[in-house]
Amino acid sequence: MEFLYLLIYRENEARRNDDPEALTAMAGLRKRFLDEHLGSWVGPFTAAVKAGAQSGFYRELAELTDRFVKMEASEDKAA
């Protein structure tokens, strides 16, 4: 998740600096990271956490994580 944050941060920096090349590069890296890495395992992982968590905090954190990753992935598909 920290790497995803870094990619989003750098994408926003490129947008603020009006740097279309860096913006395209960061957006591509973010999409690739979601498609090839995070998106491939976060769903089953968060489902397992929700199923096994004894604390509501961890169930909700897993749900938030799952929704956030899905939201990021769907934004890439819409763009």
Backbone torsions as a table, in degrees:
resi	resn	phi	psi	omega
1	MET	NA	-33.0	-179.9
2	GLU	-65.9	-36.6	178.2
3	PHE	-65.9	-39.5	176.9
4	LEU	-61.6	-42.9	176.3
5	TYR	-56.9	-45.7	-178.8
6	LEU	-61.0	-42.2	178.9
7	LEU	-64.5	-43.0	178.3
8	ILE	-63.7	-42.9	178.8
9	TYR	-59.5	-48.2	-178.5
10	ARG	-67.7	-33.5	175.6
11	GLU	-63.7	-43.4	178.3
12	ASN	-66.5	-37.9	176.2
13	GLU	-61.6	-43.2	178.7
14	ALA	-62.9	-38.7	178.2
15	ARG	-64.2	-45.9	179.9
16	ARG	-64.0	-35.5	-178.6
17	ASN	-87.4	5.6	-179.6
18	ASP	51.1	53.6	-179.1
19	ASP	-116.3	87.7	-174.3
20	PRO	-62.6	-32.1	178.9
21	GLU	-65.8	-47.4	179.1
22	ALA	-66.1	-37.7	178.8
23	LEU	-61.1	-46.7	178.8
24	THR	-63.6	-42.2	-179.9
25	ALA	-63.4	-47.0	-178.6
26	MET	-67.0	-39.9	178.2
27	ALA	-63.2	-39.8	177.8
28	GLY	-65.7	-41.7	177.7
29	LEU	-64.8	-41.0	179.2
30	ARG	-62.9	-45.2	179.1
31	LYS	-61.5	-45.7	-179.8
32	ARG	-62.6	-42.8	179.1
33	PHE	-61.4	-43.3	178.9
34	LEU	-66.7	-44.9	-177.2
35	ASP	-69.1	-45.0	-170.6
36	GLU	-94.6	-18.4	-176.5
37	HIS	-125.3	-79.2	-172.2
38	LEU	-58.9	-44.7	-178.6
39	GLY	-64.8	-21.0	-177.2
40	SER	-80.6	-21.2	-176.9
41	TRP	-128.0	-14.7	-173.8
42	VAL	-67.1	-34.6	179.0
43	GLY	-61.5	-54.8	177.0
44	PRO	-61.6	-36.5	179.4
45	PHE	-64.2	-48.8	-178.5
46	THR	-67.7	-32.4	176.0
47	ALA	-64.3	-41.2	178.6
48	ALA	-66.0	-39.8	178.0
49	VAL	-63.3	-46.8	-179.4
50	LYS	-61.7	-38.7	-178.5
51	ALA	-71.8	-32.6	-174.2
52	GLY	-103.6	-9.3	-175.8
53	ALA	-70.3	135.5	175.8
54	GLN	-93.0	-11.2	-178.8
55	SER	-111.9	136.0	176.2
56	GLY	-60.9	-31.3	179.3
57	PHE	-56.9	-48.2	-177.6
58	TYR	-71.6	-33.6	174.7
59	ARG	-62.6	-45.8	-179.9
60	GLU	-67.8	-38.1	177.5
61	LEU	-63.7	-41.0	177.2
62	ALA	-64.0	-42.1	178.7
63	GLU	-63.0	-44.9	178.5
64	LEU	-61.2	-43.9	178.9
65	THR	-61.1	-46.7	179.9
66	ASP	-60.4	-46.1	-179.6
67	ARG	-65.4	-40.4	-179.7
68	PHE	-62.5	-47.0	-179.0
69	VAL	-64.9	-41.2	177.6
70	LYS	-63.9	-39.1	178.6
71	MET	-63.5	-45.7	178.7
72	GLU	-61.5	-43.1	-179.4
73	ALA	-66.1	-38.7	-179.4
74	SER	-70.8	-31.5	175.5
75	GLU	-64.3	-37.4	178.1
76	ASP	-65.2	-38.5	-179.1
77	LYS	-71.6	-31.0	-179.3
78	ALA	-76.6	-24.9	-176.4
79	ALA	-79.2	NA	NA
